[in-house]
């Protein structure tokens, strides 16, 4: 009798090197590094239609408590591509993404298209403004507060 495991074929040609969620996690980790951990991103699994996977990429600044800026959502089938990217409204307008109902979205066919779309999204003026504003506010929250007890400016 033969070994039953030998009936399984080789899966190497069908195994992508990275999943879309792994790419988002790499981007999230890079933001933490680039901002000295003042601002970061979180990849959060979301509910998606049956037989689909969904993830949000949220930008956060730990010093600002629970504030979260939703940047994008991806949804993909089990095979991972094609996938749909939905983005923040101002990002979508800036990039000219299509509209469907309430969302600005783009469909990409493969990892190369996904990486190109992410580069465009992360390079928008909107994303730079959001991250810059969060960095500034996070620095303000970490700055020491001083009280000048000698001040004669108190009106009472």
Residue pairs with C-beta under 8 A, 6 or more apart in sequence:
16 80
16 111
17 111
18 26
18 111
19 80
20 55
20 74
20 76
20 80
20 81
20 83
20 111
20 114
21 43
21 45
21 53
21 55
21 74
23 111
23 114
23 115
23 118
24 43
24 55
24 57
24 74
25 43
27 41
27 57
27 118
27 122
28 40
28 41
28 42
28 43
28 57
31 39
31 40
31 41
31 59
31 131
32 39
32 40
32 41
35 131
35 135
37 62
38 61
38 63
38 134
38 135
38 138
38 139
38 142
39 59
39 60
39 61
39 131
39 134
39 135
39 138
40 59
40 60
40 61
40 62
41 57
41 58
41 59
41 60
41 71
42 57
42 58
42 60
42 68
43 55
43 56
43 57
44 55
44 56
44 58
45 53
45 54
45 55
46 54
46 55
46 56
46 73
47 54
48 54
48 75
49 75
51 77
51 78
52 75
52 76
52 77
53 75
53 76
53 77
53 78
54 73
54 74
54 75
55 73
55 74
56 70
56 71
56 72
56 73
57 71
57 72
57 73
57 74
58 68
58 69
58 70
58 71
59 68
59 69
59 71
59 130
59 131
59 134
60 67
60 68
60 69
61 67
61 134
61 135
61 137
61 138
62 138
63 137
63 138
63 141
63 142
64 134
64 137
64 138
64 141
67 134
69 88
69 130
69 134
70 88
71 87
71 88
71 91
71 121
71 127
71 130
72 85
72 86
72 87
72 88
72 91
72 121
73 85
73 86
74 83
74 84
74 85
74 86
74 114
75 83
75 84
75 86
76 82
76 83
76 84
77 83
81 108
81 109
81 110
81 111
81 114
82 107
82 108
82 109
82 110
83 107
83 108
83 114
84 105
84 106
84 107
85 105
85 106
85 107
85 108
85 114
85 117
85 118
85 121
86 103
86 104
86 105
87 95
87 97
87 104
87 105
87 106
87 121
88 104
88 126
89 104
90 126
91 97
91 104
91 121
91 124
91 126
91 127
92 99
92 103
92 104
92 105
93 104
94 124
94 125
94 126
95 104
95 106
95 120
95 121
95 124
97 104
97 105
97 106
98 104
98 105
98 106
99 105
106 117
108 114
108 116
108 117
121 127
